[in-house]
Amino acid sequence: PYFFVKHPPSSREKEVIQRLNGETSIVEKKDLFSDERKRLTKVELEDPSLLTVASRQLKERWEVHIPYLLSYVYDHNLVFGIPYGLNGETLKPQCKINPKINRIFLEKFVEIKEKDLKKFQMLEEWFLFCSQPIPKIPLDKLGIQANLEYEKIYLGFLLSRVANLPLPVALTNRHVSTWIKSILHFYLRRENILIPRASELRRDEKPRRIPGALTFPPKTGTYFNTVVVDFESLYPSVIDAYNLSYETVNCSHPECRENRVPETNNHVCTVRRGAYSILIGALKDLRIRWFKPLARDDSLSDEERRLADAASRLLKLILVSCYGVTVRIPGLSQPALAETITAYGRYALKQTWSLAERLGLRPLYGDTDSLFLDDPRDELVDLLIRTVKKDLRLDLAIDRVYSVCVLPRAMKAYFGIMKDGTPEVKGATAIKSSSPPFIKKVFMECVRELADVRNWAEFEAAKRSIRRVVDEAIKRLKAGKVPLEDLAYQVKLHEDSAERLVKDEPMHQPYQCAVQLMDSGIKVTRGSIVSFVKVKPFIYGGKKYTVKPLNLVKNVQEVNVEDYVRNLRTALSQVFKPMNISFDEEKKMTLADFI
């Protein structure tokens, strides 16, 4: 175990090192930000537990936080999860690859090899490691006391190889930030770059609010043949394409200051390739251009496709976190880098929207990484995709096509019917996880009426059918024919119910339910999921209550039918209002209306 201090160490540092019985030597490491070599004092200790003592007693020290086991593996250029053979006293990797598969890989990534050698080297290494068979070794010999499915073991080995983590850690640790840290630290150590302290990586900036993604408000209405295009892995692609890394954002080179980041005061280095950009770019290409196509390759067996899909999902989990960790995770966060990633994300969507309009396409809605296009011509969509690749260096692709698409006024809420009749719903009140099955079922019945719609005549007929579906559902509800369990809301408690009870304020419905459950002898705590039915108001403990736990409702006569009718109409109106479908009761005419 070891760590570094400045060279020469101060008299106080020498005293601490002496008390720890540390052995010192002089080493040279590269500084991540300046790329200059600097001399440091390396302090080696006999006992790994003394690293904690050193971190408390020495203010300016580096790499004291790297676990001893990982530090040893990094220094000896070893990788967890791959086969090794003993050659004398040296461990040699025993990785083999099918020549045919290797040839396909090289052909697929030849352009990257020519343009971006460092990224290609990481790609090739990870490809080689991930292509190794899973060894048939009893799990208990690897320190794993569990019976696991083969897919989980496969993913454990894959993560172990990609993130260079011990297999037991790869199988149990769900913190993606730990995976990314190990990937970054191994790369820096191998390149002889001093791993910066968390404050240095942050450039001593304090955490601050980072502007998020861009959303273009939807053009409310109903549309036929809506094509949705999206950027494949937008933030990882931006990190790769625009060379975004801890040392490249706001680098010290005067000639780079003209390479401004849109809508910010930041600039990006044009002199050297960034470490984070290389690593995230290689993982992104491995997923999008290797494992994702394999998962759809009909020439492979079902098992091979399933494992390729699992690998793709694992890499996606790392990639979707590559922005978030730069915002809030100590040892990975840097506000300027995070701000630059989202700035380029907004820039990409804004430029693509403008380009679509210039090409004569009709963009309807844009959100973060996707664009909805109204009944576009195929050749114009192809031109948009090619132009985005050429101008923005980003991959745009057709994600899905809706035969019918309904865009309400609300952002991040829409639903569409795919060409095969499959409904896809996002952000609609009707299908929130807490909504009762009754409302969800009515909503999906309404959506199914649109499955075969291809033109306005069929659309008008579907609207009439939808009204009938809702009218029939309300009749069943009023007649008491809807089972109580279909009327139950399910909500997770985020506060302690006992604390809410002592507060002198109206109690929200989930906590009304919780209090009644506790009074009936059922244990309820923060995090519990309660199931309740809206009932006619009653007094309970001196307060007005409007719900009861599902198991305490005796019959349907207790149900507050009007409340359910109102909630059903509100939920459906959010989605169906753009279709000019009203679910309000028709106003009753009186004599005064005719006078």
C-alpha positions as CSV (number, residue, x, y, z in Angstrom):
1,P,0.0,0.0,0.0
2,Y,1.2,3.5,-0.8
3,F,0.3,7.1,-1.5
4,F,2.0,10.2,-2.7
5,V,2.9,13.6,-1.2
6,K,4.7,16.6,-2.7
7,H,8.4,16.4,-3.2
8,P,10.2,17.3,-1.1
9,P,7.9,16.6,1.8
10,S,7.5,19.2,4.5
11,S,9.0,18.7,8.0
12,R,5.5,17.9,9.4
13,E,4.9,15.4,6.6
14,K,8.3,13.8,7.3
15,E,7.3,13.4,11.0
16,V,4.0,11.7,10.1
17,I,5.7,9.4,7.6
18,Q,8.3,8.4,10.2
19,R,5.6,7.6,12.8
20,L,3.9,5.4,10.2
21,N,7.2,3.6,9.5
22,G,6.8,4.6,5.8
23,E,9.5,4.0,3.2
24,T,9.9,6.9,0.7
25,S,11.1,7.1,-2.9
26,I,11.0,9.8,-5.6
27,V,8.8,9.1,-8.6
28,E,7.6,11.0,-11.6
29,K,3.9,11.2,-12.6
30,K,2.0,13.2,-15.2
31,D,-0.4,15.9,-14.1
32,L,-3.9,15.2,-15.6
33,F,-4.6,18.9,-16.2
34,S,-1.2,20.3,-17.4
35,D,0.1,17.1,-18.9
36,E,3.4,18.0,-17.4
37,R,5.6,15.6,-15.5
38,K,6.0,16.3,-11.8
39,R,8.2,14.8,-9.0
40,L,6.4,13.3,-6.0
41,T,7.4,11.4,-2.9
42,K,6.0,7.9,-2.8
43,V,5.3,6.7,0.7
44,E,5.0,2.9,1.1
45,L,3.4,1.4,4.2
46,E,3.5,-2.1,5.6
47,D,-0.1,-2.2,6.8
48,P,-3.0,-1.1,4.5
49,S,-5.0,0.1,7.6
50,L,-2.4,2.8,8.0
51,L,-3.7,4.5,4.8
52,T,-6.7,5.7,6.8
53,V,-4.4,7.2,9.5
54,A,-2.4,8.9,6.7
55,S,-5.5,10.4,5.1
56,R,-6.5,11.9,8.4
57,Q,-3.1,13.3,9.3
58,L,-1.9,14.6,5.9
59,K,-3.8,17.3,4.1
60,E,-2.1,17.1,0.7
61,R,-1.8,13.5,-0.3
62,W,-2.8,11.6,-3.4
63,E,-4.3,8.2,-4.1
64,V,-4.6,7.3,-0.4
65,H,-8.3,6.5,-1.2
66,I,-7.6,3.8,-3.8
67,P,-8.3,0.3,-2.2
68,Y,-5.1,-1.7,-1.8
69,L,-6.3,-4.7,-3.8
70,L,-7.3,-2.5,-6.8
71,S,-4.1,-0.5,-6.5
72,Y,-2.0,-3.7,-6.8
73,V,-4.1,-4.9,-9.8
74,Y,-3.8,-1.5,-11.5
75,D,0.0,-1.4,-11.0
76,H,0.6,-4.9,-12.4
77,N,-1.7,-4.3,-15.3
78,L,-4.0,-7.2,-14.3
79,V,-7.7,-7.4,-15.1
80,F,-10.2,-9.2,-13.0
81,G,-12.3,-11.9,-14.6
82,I,-10.0,-12.9,-17.5
83,P,-7.8,-16.1,-17.7
84,Y,-4.1,-15.9,-16.9
85,G,-1.3,-18.4,-17.1
86,L,1.8,-18.5,-14.9
87,N,5.0,-18.0,-16.9
88,G,7.8,-18.4,-14.4
89,E,6.9,-15.8,-11.8
90,T,4.9,-13.7,-14.2
91,L,1.2,-13.8,-14.9
92,K,0.4,-13.7,-18.6
93,P,-3.2,-13.2,-20.0
94,Q,-4.5,-16.2,-21.9
95,C,-7.1,-14.5,-24.0
96,K,-8.1,-16.1,-27.3
97,I,-10.4,-14.9,-30.0
98,N,-12.0,-16.6,-33.0
99,P,-10.1,-15.3,-36.0
100,K,-13.4,-14.9,-38.0
101,I,-15.0,-12.8,-35.2
102,N,-11.9,-10.8,-34.8
103,R,-11.8,-10.0,-38.5
104,I,-15.5,-8.8,-38.4
105,F,-14.6,-6.6,-35.4
106,L,-11.6,-5.0,-37.2
107,E,-13.7,-4.4,-40.4
108,K,-16.5,-2.8,-38.3
109,F,-14.1,-0.4,-36.4
110,V,-11.5,0.3,-39.1
111,E,-12.5,3.9,-39.4
112,I,-12.1,4.5,-35.6
113,K,-8.7,2.8,-35.7
114,E,-7.6,5.3,-38.4
115,K,-9.1,8.4,-36.8
116,D,-9.0,7.8,-33.0
117,L,-6.3,5.2,-32.1
118,K,-6.5,5.7,-28.4
119,K,-10.2,5.0,-28.4
120,F,-9.8,2.0,-30.7
121,Q,-7.2,0.5,-28.3
122,M,-9.7,0.6,-25.5
123,L,-12.4,-0.8,-27.7
124,E,-10.2,-3.6,-28.9
125,E,-9.2,-4.5,-25.3
126,W,-12.7,-4.5,-24.0
127,F,-13.9,-6.5,-27.0
128,L,-11.2,-9.1,-26.4
129,F,-12.0,-9.4,-22.7
130,C,-15.8,-9.6,-23.2
131,S,-15.3,-12.3,-25.9
132,Q,-13.7,-14.7,-23.4
133,P,-15.8,-17.7,-22.3
134,I,-17.1,-17.8,-18.8
135,P,-14.9,-20.2,-16.8
136,K,-16.6,-23.3,-15.3
137,I,-15.5,-22.8,-11.8
138,P,-17.5,-23.5,-8.6
139,L,-18.7,-20.1,-7.4
140,D,-17.7,-20.8,-3.8
141,K,-14.1,-21.0,-4.9
142,L,-14.5,-17.4,-6.1
143,G,-15.8,-16.2,-2.8
144,I,-19.5,-16.3,-3.9
145,Q,-21.9,-18.1,-1.6
146,A,-25.0,-18.1,-3.7
147,N,-26.8,-20.0,-6.5
148,L,-27.0,-17.7,-9.4
149,E,-28.6,-17.9,-12.9
150,Y,-26.1,-18.2,-15.7
151,E,-27.1,-14.7,-17.1
152,K,-26.2,-13.0,-13.8
153,I,-22.9,-14.9,-13.7
154,Y,-22.2,-13.8,-17.3
155,L,-23.0,-10.2,-16.5
156,G,-20.8,-10.4,-13.3
157,F,-17.8,-11.5,-15.4
158,L,-18.5,-8.9,-18.0
159,L,-18.6,-6.1,-15.4
160,S,-15.6,-7.5,-13.7
161,R,-13.6,-7.3,-16.9
162,V,-14.9,-3.9,-18.1
163,A,-14.6,-2.1,-14.8
164,N,-11.7,-4.1,-13.4
165,L,-13.5,-5.1,-10.2
166,P,-13.3,-8.3,-8.2
167,L,-16.1,-10.7,-9.3
168,P,-17.9,-10.7,-5.8
169,V,-18.0,-6.9,-6.0
170,A,-19.2,-6.9,-9.6
171,L,-22.0,-9.3,-8.6
172,T,-23.2,-7.4,-5.6
173,N,-22.3,-3.7,-6.0
174,R,-25.1,-1.7,-7.6
175,H,-23.4,1.7,-7.4
176,V,-22.6,2.5,-11.0
177,S,-20.4,5.4,-9.8
178,T,-18.0,2.7,-8.2
179,W,-17.8,1.0,-11.6
180,I,-17.0,4.3,-13.5
181,K,-14.4,5.3,-10.8
182,S,-12.6,2.0,-11.3
183,I,-12.6,2.3,-15.1
184,L,-11.2,5.9,-14.8
185,H,-8.6,5.1,-12.1
186,F,-7.3,2.0,-13.9
187,Y,-6.8,4.0,-17.1
188,L,-5.1,6.9,-15.4
189,R,-2.8,4.6,-13.4
190,R,-1.8,2.8,-16.6
191,E,-1.0,6.0,-18.3
192,N,1.1,7.1,-15.3
193,I,-1.2,10.0,-14.6
194,L,-1.6,11.1,-11.0
195,I,-5.2,10.4,-9.9
196,P,-6.5,13.8,-8.7
197,R,-8.1,14.4,-5.4
198,A,-11.9,15.1,-5.5
199,S,-11.4,18.8,-5.0
200,E,-8.8,19.0,-7.8
201,L,-11.1,17.1,-10.2
202,R,-13.8,19.6,-9.3
203,R,-11.3,22.4,-10.0
204,D,-12.2,23.6,-6.5
205,E,-15.7,24.6,-7.7
206,K,-18.6,24.2,-5.3
207,P,-21.6,22.1,-6.4
208,R,-24.1,24.3,-8.3
209,R,-27.3,23.9,-10.3
210,I,-26.6,22.5,-13.8
211,P,-29.0,23.5,-16.6
212,G,-30.7,20.4,-17.9
213,A,-32.0,19.1,-21.2
214,L,-34.0,21.1,-23.8
215,T,-37.7,20.4,-24.5
216,F,-39.7,21.9,-27.4
217,P,-43.3,22.3,-26.4
218,P,-45.6,19.9,-28.3
219,K,-47.8,21.1,-31.1
220,T,-51.0,19.8,-29.6
221,G,-53.1,17.6,-31.7
222,T,-53.6,14.2,-33.3
223,Y,-51.2,13.1,-36.1
224,F,-50.9,10.1,-38.5
225,N,-47.6,8.4,-39.4
226,T,-45.5,10.2,-36.9
227,V,-41.8,9.3,-37.1
228,V,-39.7,9.6,-34.0
229,V,-35.9,10.0,-34.5
230,D,-33.5,10.1,-31.6
231,F,-29.8,10.4,-30.9
232,E,-28.3,7.1,-29.9
233,S,-26.9,7.6,-26.4
234,L,-26.9,11.4,-26.6
235,Y,-24.8,12.3,-23.6
236,P,-22.1,9.6,-24.1
237,S,-22.0,10.5,-27.8
238,V,-21.6,14.2,-26.9
239,I,-18.8,13.3,-24.5
240,D,-17.1,11.3,-27.3
241,A,-17.7,13.6,-30.3
242,Y,-16.8,16.9,-28.5
243,N,-13.8,15.5,-26.5
244,L,-15.4,16.3,-23.1
245,S,-13.3,15.3,-20.1
246,Y,-12.1,16.6,-16.8
247,E,-8.9,18.0,-18.2
248,T,-10.2,19.2,-21.6
249,V,-13.0,21.4,-20.4
250,N,-11.5,24.9,-19.8
251,C,-7.9,23.7,-20.5
252,S,-5.0,26.1,-20.1
253,H,-4.0,26.2,-23.8
254,P,-4.6,29.8,-25.1
255,E,-5.3,28.5,-28.6
256,C,-8.2,26.4,-27.4
257,R,-10.2,29.3,-26.0
258,E,-11.8,30.0,-29.3
259,N,-13.5,26.5,-29.2
260,R,-16.4,27.8,-27.2
261,V,-19.2,25.7,-25.8
262,P,-22.7,27.0,-26.8
263,E,-24.6,29.0,-24.2
264,T,-21.7,28.8,-21.6
265,N,-18.4,30.5,-20.8
266,N,-16.6,27.2,-21.2
267,H,-14.2,26.0,-23.9
268,V,-12.9,22.6,-24.9
269,C,-9.3,21.5,-25.6
270,T,-8.3,20.9,-29.3
271,V,-4.7,19.9,-28.4
272,R,-5.1,16.5,-26.7
273,R,-7.7,13.7,-26.4
274,G,-9.5,13.6,-23.0
275,A,-9.4,10.4,-20.9
276,Y,-13.1,10.4,-20.0
277,S,-14.0,11.0,-23.6
278,I,-11.9,8.0,-24.7
279,L,-13.4,5.7,-22.2
280,I,-17.0,6.6,-22.5
281,G,-16.7,6.8,-26.3
282,A,-15.2,3.3,-26.4
283,L,-18.0,1.8,-24.2
284,K,-20.6,3.6,-26.3
285,D,-19.3,2.2,-29.5
286,L,-18.9,-1.3,-28.1
287,R,-22.6,-1.2,-27.1
288,I,-24.1,0.4,-30.1
289,R,-22.0,-1.1,-32.8
290,W,-21.3,-4.6,-31.4
291,F,-23.6,-5.9,-28.7
292,K,-26.8,-4.2,-29.8
293,P,-26.6,-5.5,-33.4
294,L,-25.7,-9.0,-32.1
295,A,-28.8,-9.0,-29.9
296,R,-30.9,-8.7,-33.2
297,D,-28.8,-11.1,-35.3
298,D,-31.1,-13.9,-36.5
299,S,-28.1,-16.1,-37.4
300,L,-27.3,-16.5,-33.7
301,S,-29.0,-18.8,-31.3
302,D,-31.6,-17.5,-28.9
303,E,-29.2,-17.9,-26.0
304,E,-26.4,-15.9,-27.8
305,R,-28.9,-13.1,-28.6
306,R,-30.1,-13.1,-25.1
307,L,-26.6,-12.7,-23.6
308,A,-25.7,-10.0,-26.2
309,D,-28.8,-8.1,-25.2
310,A,-27.9,-8.5,-21.5
311,A,-24.4,-7.2,-22.3
312,S,-25.9,-4.2,-24.2
313,R,-28.1,-3.4,-21.2
314,L,-25.2,-3.6,-18.8
315,L,-23.2,-1.2,-20.9
316,K,-26.2,1.1,-21.2
317,L,-26.5,1.2,-17.4
318,I,-22.9,2.6,-17.3
319,L,-23.5,5.0,-20.1
320,V,-26.7,6.5,-18.8
321,S,-24.8,7.4,-15.6
322,C,-21.8,9.0,-17.3
323,Y,-23.4,12.5,-17.1
324,G,-25.0,12.1,-13.6
325,V,-21.8,11.2,-11.9
326,T,-20.2,14.4,-13.1
327,V,-22.8,16.4,-11.2
328,R,-22.9,14.9,-7.8
329,I,-20.5,12.0,-7.0
330,P,-17.4,13.0,-5.1
331,G,-14.3,11.9,-7.0
332,L,-16.2,12.1,-10.3
333,S,-18.0,15.4,-10.2
334,Q,-16.9,18.5,-12.0
335,P,-19.6,21.3,-12.5
336,A,-17.9,22.7,-15.7
337,L,-17.8,19.2,-17.3
338,A,-21.4,18.5,-16.4
339,E,-22.5,21.9,-17.6
340,T,-20.7,21.3,-20.9
341,I,-22.3,17.9,-21.5
342,T,-25.9,19.3,-21.2
343,A,-25.0,22.4,-23.2
344,Y,-24.0,20.3,-26.1
345,G,-27.0,18.1,-25.6
346,R,-29.3,21.2,-25.9
347,Y,-27.3,22.4,-28.9
348,A,-27.7,19.1,-30.7
349,L,-31.5,19.1,-30.3
350,K,-31.9,22.8,-31.2
351,Q,-29.7,22.4,-34.3
352,T,-31.6,19.3,-35.4
353,W,-35.0,20.9,-35.0
354,S,-33.8,23.9,-37.1
355,L,-32.3,21.6,-39.7
356,A,-35.6,19.6,-39.9
357,E,-37.6,22.8,-40.6
358,R,-35.1,23.9,-43.3
359,L,-35.5,20.6,-45.0
360,G,-39.2,20.9,-45.1
361,L,-39.9,18.4,-42.4
362,R,-42.5,19.3,-39.7
363,P,-41.2,18.8,-36.2
364,L,-44.0,18.4,-33.7
365,Y,-42.2,17.9,-30.4
366,G,-38.7,17.6,-29.1
367,D,-37.5,16.3,-25.8
368,T,-33.9,15.8,-24.7
369,D,-32.7,13.4,-27.4
370,S,-35.7,12.8,-29.6
371,L,-37.7,14.6,-32.3
372,F,-41.3,13.8,-33.5
373,L,-41.8,14.4,-37.2
374,D,-45.2,14.7,-38.8
375,D,-45.8,12.3,-41.8
376,P,-42.3,12.8,-43.2
377,R,-41.0,11.6,-46.6
378,D,-38.4,8.8,-46.2
379,E,-35.8,10.6,-48.3
380,L,-36.0,13.7,-46.1
381,V,-35.6,11.7,-42.9
382,D,-32.5,10.0,-44.5
383,L,-31.1,13.4,-45.4
384,L,-31.7,14.7,-41.9
385,I,-29.8,11.7,-40.4
386,R,-26.9,12.1,-42.8
387,T,-26.6,15.8,-42.3
388,V,-26.7,15.5,-38.5
389,K,-23.9,13.0,-38.7
390,K,-21.8,15.2,-41.0
391,D,-22.5,18.5,-39.2
392,L,-22.8,17.5,-35.5
393,R,-20.8,14.2,-35.6
394,L,-23.7,12.5,-33.8
395,D,-25.8,9.4,-34.7
396,L,-29.4,10.1,-35.3
397,A,-31.7,7.1,-36.1
398,I,-35.4,6.3,-36.5
399,D,-36.5,5.0,-33.1
400,R,-40.2,4.3,-33.8
401,V,-43.1,5.1,-36.1
402,Y,-46.7,5.7,-34.8
403,S,-49.6,5.2,-37.1
404,V,-51.5,7.5,-34.7
405,C,-49.9,9.9,-32.2
406,V,-51.7,12.2,-29.8
407,L,-49.8,15.1,-28.3
408,P,-51.5,16.9,-25.3
409,R,-50.5,20.3,-24.1
410,A,-48.5,18.8,-21.2
411,M,-44.8,18.3,-21.7
412,K,-43.4,14.8,-21.5
413,A,-46.8,13.2,-22.0
414,Y,-48.0,11.6,-25.2
415,F,-49.3,8.3,-26.5
416,G,-49.0,6.6,-29.8
417,I,-50.2,3.5,-31.6
418,M,-47.4,1.6,-33.3
419,K,-47.8,0.2,-36.8
420,D,-48.6,-3.3,-35.3
421,G,-51.3,-1.8,-33.1
422,T,-49.2,-1.8,-29.9
423,P,-50.1,1.2,-27.7
424,E,-47.2,3.2,-26.2
425,V,-48.1,5.7,-23.4
426,K,-45.8,8.2,-21.6
427,G,-46.6,10.6,-18.7
428,A,-50.4,10.2,-18.8
429,T,-52.1,10.7,-15.5
430,A,-54.3,7.6,-16.2
431,I,-51.5,5.2,-16.1
432,K,-49.4,6.4,-13.1
433,S,-48.3,3.5,-10.9
434,S,-50.6,4.7,-8.1
435,S,-53.8,4.9,-10.2
436,P,-56.4,2.3,-9.6
437,P,-56.8,-0.7,-12.0
438,F,-60.3,0.6,-12.9
439,I,-58.9,3.8,-14.4
440,K,-55.9,2.0,-16.1
441,K,-58.2,-0.6,-17.7
442,V,-60.6,2.1,-19.1
443,F,-57.7,4.1,-20.4
444,M,-56.2,1.0,-22.2
445,E,-59.6,0.1,-23.7
446,C,-59.8,3.6,-25.1
447,V,-56.3,3.4,-26.6
448,R,-57.1,0.0,-28.2
449,E,-60.0,1.7,-30.1
450,L,-57.3,3.6,-32.0
451,A,-55.2,0.6,-32.9
452,D,-56.5,0.2,-36.5
453,V,-56.9,3.9,-37.3
454,R,-55.1,5.1,-40.4
455,N,-57.1,8.1,-41.6
456,W,-59.5,10.8,-40.4
457,A,-62.7,8.8,-41.2
458,E,-61.5,5.9,-39.0
459,F,-60.3,8.4,-36.4
460,E,-63.8,9.9,-36.1
461,A,-65.4,6.4,-35.7
462,A,-62.8,5.6,-33.0
463,K,-63.7,8.8,-31.1
464,R,-67.3,7.7,-30.9
465,S,-66.2,4.2,-29.7
466,I,-64.0,5.8,-27.0
467,R,-67.0,7.8,-25.7
468,R,-69.0,4.6,-25.5
469,V,-66.3,2.8,-23.6
470,V,-66.1,5.6,-21.0
471,D,-69.9,5.9,-20.7
472,E,-70.2,2.1,-20.2
473,A,-67.5,2.2,-17.6
474,I,-69.2,5.0,-15.6
475,K,-72.5,3.1,-15.8
476,R,-70.8,0.0,-14.3
477,L,-69.2,2.1,-11.6
478,K,-72.5,3.8,-10.6
479,A,-74.2,0.4,-10.6
480,G,-71.7,-1.0,-8.1
481,K,-70.4,-3.6,-10.6
482,V,-66.7,-2.6,-10.4
483,P,-64.8,-4.9,-7.9
484,L,-63.4,-3.0,-4.9
485,E,-59.8,-4.2,-5.6
486,D,-60.1,-2.4,-9.0
487,L,-60.8,0.9,-7.2
488,A,-57.7,0.7,-4.9
489,Y,-55.0,3.3,-5.1
490,Q,-51.5,2.1,-4.2
491,V,-49.2,4.7,-2.7
492,K,-45.7,4.6,-1.1
493,L,-45.4,6.5,2.2
494,H,-42.5,8.9,2.3
495,E,-43.1,10.1,5.8
496,D,-43.7,8.6,9.2
497,S,-47.5,8.3,9.7
498,A,-47.3,8.8,13.5
499,E,-45.5,12.1,13.0
500,R,-48.2,13.2,10.5
501,L,-50.9,12.3,13.0
502,V,-49.7,14.8,15.6
503,K,-49.5,17.7,13.1
504,D,-52.5,20.0,13.3
505,E,-53.2,20.1,9.5
506,P,-55.4,18.2,7.0
507,M,-54.0,14.7,6.5
508,H,-53.3,13.5,2.9
509,Q,-55.2,10.4,1.8
510,P,-52.3,7.9,2.0
511,Y,-51.7,8.8,5.6
512,Q,-55.4,8.6,6.4
513,C,-55.2,5.0,5.3
514,A,-52.0,4.4,7.3
515,V,-53.5,5.7,10.5
516,Q,-56.5,3.3,10.1
517,L,-54.2,0.4,9.4
518,M,-52.1,1.1,12.5
519,D,-55.2,1.4,14.6
520,S,-56.3,-2.1,13.4
521,G,-53.0,-3.6,14.5
522,I,-51.1,-3.5,11.1
523,K,-47.6,-2.2,11.2
524,V,-47.0,0.7,8.8
525,T,-43.6,2.5,8.4
526,R,-42.0,5.0,6.1
527,G,-41.6,3.2,2.8
528,S,-44.6,1.0,3.2
529,I,-47.1,0.8,0.3
530,V,-50.7,1.3,1.3
531,S,-53.8,0.3,-0.6
532,F,-56.9,2.4,-0.2
533,V,-60.3,3.2,-1.7
534,K,-61.9,6.7,-1.9
535,V,-65.1,6.6,0.2
536,K,-67.9,9.0,1.2
537,P,-66.5,11.5,3.9
538,F,-66.7,10.4,7.5
539,I,-65.3,11.5,10.9
540,Y,-62.4,9.5,12.3
541,G,-60.5,10.6,15.4
542,G,-62.1,14.0,15.2
543,K,-60.9,14.6,11.6
544,K,-62.6,14.4,8.3
545,Y,-61.4,11.3,6.3
546,T,-62.1,10.5,2.7
547,V,-60.5,7.1,2.2
548,K,-60.4,3.7,3.9
549,P,-57.9,0.8,3.6
550,L,-59.0,-1.7,1.0
551,N,-59.4,-4.4,3.5
552,L,-61.6,-2.3,5.8
553,V,-64.2,-1.3,3.1
554,K,-67.2,-3.5,3.7
555,N,-69.3,-2.9,0.5
556,V,-69.5,-0.8,-2.6
557,Q,-72.1,1.5,-1.1
558,E,-69.3,3.2,0.9
559,V,-67.4,4.1,-2.4
560,N,-67.4,7.8,-3.3
561,V,-68.5,7.2,-6.9
562,E,-68.6,10.8,-7.9
563,D,-64.9,11.2,-6.9
564,Y,-63.9,8.2,-9.1
565,V,-66.0,9.6,-12.1
566,R,-64.3,13.0,-11.7
567,N,-60.8,11.4,-11.5
568,L,-61.5,9.2,-14.5
569,R,-62.6,12.1,-16.6
570,T,-59.7,14.2,-15.5
571,A,-57.2,11.5,-16.3
572,L,-58.6,10.8,-19.7
573,S,-59.0,14.4,-20.6
574,Q,-55.3,15.1,-20.2
575,V,-54.6,12.7,-23.1
576,F,-57.7,12.8,-25.2
577,K,-58.5,16.5,-25.2
578,P,-56.3,17.2,-28.2
579,M,-58.6,14.7,-30.1
580,N,-61.5,17.0,-29.2
581,I,-63.1,14.3,-27.1
582,S,-64.9,15.6,-24.0
583,F,-65.8,13.3,-21.2
584,D,-67.7,16.0,-19.2
585,E,-71.4,15.3,-18.5
586,E,-73.7,17.1,-20.9
587,K,-75.2,20.1,-19.2
588,K,-78.9,19.7,-18.4
589,M,-81.1,22.2,-20.1
590,T,-83.6,24.2,-18.1
591,L,-86.4,26.6,-19.2
592,A,-84.1,29.5,-18.5
593,D,-81.8,28.3,-21.3
594,F,-84.6,29.0,-23.9
595,I,-85.7,32.4,-22.5
